[in-house]
Amino acid sequence: MAPASVRRPRRRRPAGGKPVARVLLLHGLGCTTSMWEPLDRYLPDDVELWDVKLPWHGIESADWSRQCDPVSLLVDSMDTGEAGRFDAVVAHSYAANLLIEAMSEGRLAPGAVVLVSPFHRHSAADFDWPTISYYLNDFHRIFAEALDIGARGIPEVWRAAAALHVRDQIGVYGWMRFFEAYLRSPFVDLSTIDASVLVITGQDDIATRASDGRQLAAALPEGRFELIEDCGHFPMAQQPGRFASLVHGFLREALSLPIVSPITMPGVDVNPTAPQTPIAAGLAAGEPTTTTLRPRYEGSNICTWIGFKHVNYLVEEAVLDHLRQRGYPAGELYERYGICVDIADIDTRMWTAYHIDDVAVATVRPVASKGGAQLRFVVEMIAQRETPVKTVTSKVAVTLRNDPRGFPAEAAPAELGPHIVERLGERLGEPVAPIEIIGDDPLKQLIGDANAFGWVWRMPYFYCHFTERVQMTGYLRLMEEVVDLFLQERGVSIKTLLDEQNWIPVVPSSKVRILDEAWMENEVYTVFTVEEVFKRLTYTARMDCYVKRDGKLVQVATGKITHGYAVIENRRDWSQVDFDDRLAKALTGGAGSAARAGRGQ
């Protein structure tokens, strides 16, 4: 098998700058290189990250498992002209085990290593028949956990089926290669490894025990151990801020790097022991609020199921009612104080479909954030049926924006002062740099060679609020529309698949974030990019929205949405289906997909 190639990740040191460290990332069995995306966002940009697509990447082929020396596969995959110049390696799960073996045999010699969730037993006596039974019969649970992280948000019934699908793709030989490496771990001569090594394990890892990680670190000549609380087998995604902080601190010491703090993201505390800045006292006081809602009839487009956009409308209504119950109704804040309540960030997972006659019970809990102006909440919803059913979990950020219209207003309550801004997007970290327009077709420039679809149209007044600017529900509607246009352009429109196969798209997760302001009657350039097609079960796409200002393109919003497909069984029930060849081909598309320009609907 030809070695995989090392490729550049999405974020590197800016042009002309010399990185202080170059780090190679190795993914685990059945995972993909996308698992490292949080490190792209959280580590400072003078740490240059590279990854390598290993033979077991996403289990695109099981051929690798029929060879008896996976350690050689790992070494060969890293054996490129660039690999020898890496300062450190971060390896996860199965790759961590193979890396340890290669180092103990002198086949690889990185200066610093981070082993994330490695499989290790200190003694051969630690393996017994129940251990084998657990890793054989519950092997799929690791993949179910992987499917529950990041943006994918696959509902439980899908997640279970997808996890078994991944397990079956790995196959019996793949499982044997994994367990053989695990069985060899007590016999690896750790004393020969002279690199600085950090072992990281999640406290709630169902696959590897914290005590084993601690013993592994203790047996290494220069090993240290870190346990991450409230975390499972994938700390880079489940606790990305804490994970990045540990990795950066370790690299700084092991490689004598300059002291540069990791990047912090709004609402994320990379140091759980640090004091937090409380949100407005009146909004944080007391218990979480609960409100009862019903889906809107408008959202029942297919049979009686409610679409993702209207599910997010329920989330928004729950947050507004929470503010109302805490003494800050949105109408009064605007009319008395000139403060506009803007939903600025919404990240929603839909576990079970709502029907038009369902009663939704929403609980809204304030969440303290470290710095920043936004108010943050977690919204959990259940459907009141014979047995209550969990339907939605959502993370929401609210911005309090001064109204720019200039009418007289009372002074705002003092407790709200730290959370009031003059413009959406303020105090969210480093702003997104505007894009210089090259040529006479900005949409074509934005799309480039990506597997993407573009659309430009005039933003109508009914997508706006507070007399001037686009609101969150406007972007949710825009996301729904651009998906519809994208599918039509690819020849697999909603109606086409309904008429020919009785198939419908279903959405397990969506998120939208406002980065800057777009105003009424602005022309909004929207690019919809397919980022990943996962096992013919789901596809995830990104939406980016821009407006022209001063001859440049300013990004005003970004978002992601995950779709699966289901077949309608009757007027109430549907079941998941795998993508057929036509749909899979349409989604993978290819570079330079045609763009469409329009002027509204």
Stockholm file with secondary structure:
# STOCKHOLM 1.0

chainA/1-601         MAPASVRRPRRRRPAGGKPVARVLLLHGLGCTTSMWEPLDRYLPDDVELWDVKLPWHGIESADWSRQCDPVSLLVDSMDTGEAGRFDAVVAHSYAANLLIEAMSEGRLAPGAVVLVSPFHRHSAADFDWPTISYYLNDFHRIFAEALDIGARGIPEVWRAAAALHVRDQIGVYGWMRFFEAYLRSPFVDLSTIDASVLVITGQDDIATRASDGRQLAAALPEGRFELIEDCGHFPMAQQPGRFASLVHGFLREALSLPIVSPITMPGVDVNPTAPQTPIAAGLAAGEPTTTTLRPRYEGSNICTWIGFKHVNYLVEEAVLDHLRQRGYPAGELYERYGICVDIADIDTRMWTAYHIDDVAVATVRPVASKGGAQLRFVVEMIAQRETPVKTVTSKVAVTLRNDPRGFPAEAAPAELGPHIVERLGERLGEPVAPIEIIGDDPLKQLIGDANAFGWVWRMPYFYCHFTERVQMTGYLRLMEEVVDLFLQERGVSIKTLLDEQNWIPVVPSSKVRILDEAWMENEVYTVFTVEEVFKRLTYTARMDCYVKRDGKLVQVATGKITHGYAVIENRRDWSQVDFDDRLAKALTGGAGSAARAGRGQ
#=GR chainA/1-601 SS CCCCCEECCSCCCCTTCCCSEEEEEECCTTCCGGGGHHHHHHSCTTEEEEEECCTTGGGSCSGGGGSSCHHHHHHHHHCSTTGGGCSEEEEETHHHHHHHHHHHTTSCCCSEEEEESCCCCSSGGGCCHHHHHHHHHTTHHHHHHHHTSTTCCCCHHHHHHHHHHHHHHHHHHHHHHHHHHHHHGGGSCGGGCCSEEEEEEETTCSSSCHHHHHHHHHHSTTEEEEEESSCCSCHHHHSHHHHHHHHHHHHHHHTTCCCCCCCCCTTCCSCTTSCCCCCCHHHHSSSCEEEEECCCGGGEEETTEECHHHHHHHHHHHHHHHHHHTTCCHHHHHHHHCEEEEEEEEEEEECSCCBTTCCEEEEEEEECCSSSSCEEEEEEEEECSSSCEEEEEEEEEEEEEECTTCCCCCCCCGGGGGGEESSTTTTSSSCCCCEECCSSCHHHHHHTTSSEEEEEEECCGGGEETTTEECHHHHHHHHHHHHHHHHHHTTCCHHHHHHHHCEEEEEEEEEEEECSCCBTTCEEEEEEEEEEEETTTEEEEEEEEEEEETTEEEEEEEEEEEEEEEEECSSSCEEEECCCHHHHHHHHCCTTCCCCCCCCC
#=GC SS_cons         CCCCCEECCSCCCCTTCCCSEEEEEECCTTCCGGGGHHHHHHSCTTEEEEEECCTTGGGSCSGGGGSSCHHHHHHHHHCSTTGGGCSEEEEETHHHHHHHHHHHTTSCCCSEEEEESCCCCSSGGGCCHHHHHHHHHTTHHHHHHHHTSTTCCCCHHHHHHHHHHHHHHHHHHHHHHHHHHHHHGGGSCGGGCCSEEEEEEETTCSSSCHHHHHHHHHHSTTEEEEEESSCCSCHHHHSHHHHHHHHHHHHHHHTTCCCCCCCCCTTCCSCTTSCCCCCCHHHHSSSCEEEEECCCGGGEEETTEECHHHHHHHHHHHHHHHHHHTTCCHHHHHHHHCEEEEEEEEEEEECSCCBTTCCEEEEEEEECCSSSSCEEEEEEEEECSSSCEEEEEEEEEEEEEECTTCCCCCCCCGGGGGGEESSTTTTSSSCCCCEECCSSCHHHHHHTTSSEEEEEEECCGGGEETTTEECHHHHHHHHHHHHHHHHHHTTCCHHHHHHHHCEEEEEEEEEEEECSCCBTTCEEEEEEEEEEEETTTEEEEEEEEEEEETTEEEEEEEEEEEEEEEEECSSSCEEEECCCHHHHHHHHCCTTCCCCCCCCC
//
